[in-house]
Amino acid sequence: MPTDEPDAAQTPPENLSDRLSLESLIAGLLDDLKKLRRTEISVRDAHARAELARQILRAVHYVVSAQRYLETRPLPAVEDTNHKPRRSGKDIDHD
């Protein structure tokens, strides 16, 4: 039976952290650290994964900075295309 409410799977996440899956990124980094300590991954693999995470977080920083810039920037005035300019008194015909 269809409903008017959007499906939770179709609804985009509200906050930036959820949209960019930052919690799973951090959890993955912690898991990599644990694997490194247990010698399940090499130091080279750990460095590669950390570098990838660093690049992702740099991109997140750019998104946050751009969002902050756009939110604080004043919006330009919108011209009313339906508005007719007023005529001065000398333009009006007086019959």
C-alpha angles and dihedrals in degrees: 000000000000120000132199092235116095118249113257090234090056097045111094116232116265102223131054094240092060094042092054096038092233093161092058090047091054092044089052092052091051090049090051090052091052091048090049091052090050088048091239090130130033126248088248091056091047091051092049092050092046091050091051090050090048091054091049091050090048088055089049089053090054091050092050092047093049091047091050091049093050093047094051097041114101114244117241118251113265117229117228104231092190093056115102115211116247116252120230120241093259091059093057117094112230108198 
